[in-house]
Amino acid sequence: MGLTAVIFLLVLASRHQPTAGVGHDPLLVVDDYEDGGIRLKCLSERLFSEAQLLWTDSRGDNITGTPLSADTGTAGVSSSIVLKAGSGNSMSCRILDKQLKTSTESSVAIADAFFPSTSPWLAAFVVILLLSIFLVLAAIYKIRKNARKQIEQDIDELKRKLDEQKRRFEKENEDAEKRIENVRNELKFRKARSNAVNITLDQTCKHPNLCISDDKRRVKSSDKKETALKAMVVATEGFPDKKHYWEVEVGNQSQWELGVVSENVRDVIMNNMGISPPVNGLFSLQYSQGKYILTGREDVSDCKQCSVVGVLLDVESSELSFYNVEEMSPLGSVVLEFTGKLYPFFSPDSSGKWLGVRPVKPQTYDPLPQGEKEINE
């Protein structure tokens, strides 16, 4: 792996004949690392009465994926396969409709930087072994020449070089692990972002010292005196199940708190807006005095201040996760214990600056060049 990992994904979709039915061309998805390679999924919403799915590698050879799983009368087809380094780094998925004599195909090419690489310690071991052999031979030669002093100097020099070589390989190995971890974090962040939902603030469920914007997306303190962090506003939307993601612009506020509250806590806030909410049933990430603090845990270490925070509510897994959107990296997560629905809440500082929900832009891909579009059509 080079000093800079150039990562690219190229998906080419080709239509060989006009197709009949409802749906889209097959979609290739990079799912996750698995068994020393990368698992690819081929998905199609097209309705087929009789379908066959084929995987082919860069040489045109057929590859066996998971068994075809589809109700050919009412559902789309799907399959998956593990692409490993050295297999050409490209794969095509073709779906054939034998009855309508139509086909659709998608291809993907993955750079070597995505694949788990072998440890550089093997090369380090070979270098160290060769240097050790040279050290022994040099010692024998110097002993015969009765130059013990020179031998000691040569040994010290070789030891110094070995130490430098070892440190260099250790640093390269550490850098490689960091790059892999960054790629994994980015994949998790993009998966979380695919669950984006719209959030609006509830005017009837807020602290009296807070002011909500006309579009019901931003909140600020109307009293610039020191305000407790628990002066909050709750969202209109409540979530009983599934996954939900939203992003909050916190800017450079000195302190804030984001998270979710249970339905019982929301009712307490709505009926007694002038008091602090109960602790039980409140799950959050708090920023204060340069530190992030998760509910029921110590402060989060090694996290710098960010201006946009992503929040993923996974009701099915009972977990609330927070992300640094600019870095596409995790800030931490909280285990949830609740009954009923969960409602997002927001608590700004007393500076009078806005803290608000921002729309999550859908992820887009560069369009194909005009020449390639004409070929595919």
Secondary structure, DSSP 8 states (H G I E B T S, - for coil): --SS----EEEEEEESS---SSS-S-EEEEEEEETTEEEEEEE-----SSEEEEEEETTS-EE--S-----TTTS--EEEEEEETTS-SEEEEEEEETTTTEEEEEEEEE-GGGS----THHHHHHHHHHHHHHHHHHHHHHHHTT-HHHHHHHHHHHHHHHHHHHHHHHHHHHHHHHHHHHHHHHHHHHHHHTTB----EEEEEE-TTEEE-TTSSEEEES--S---TT--EEES--BSSSEEEEEEE-TT-SEEEEEEEEHHHHHHHHH-TTS---STTEEEEEEETTEEEETTS-EESS----SEEEEEEETTTTEEEEEETTTTEEEEEEE---SS-EEEEEE--TT---EEEE-----------HHHHHHH-
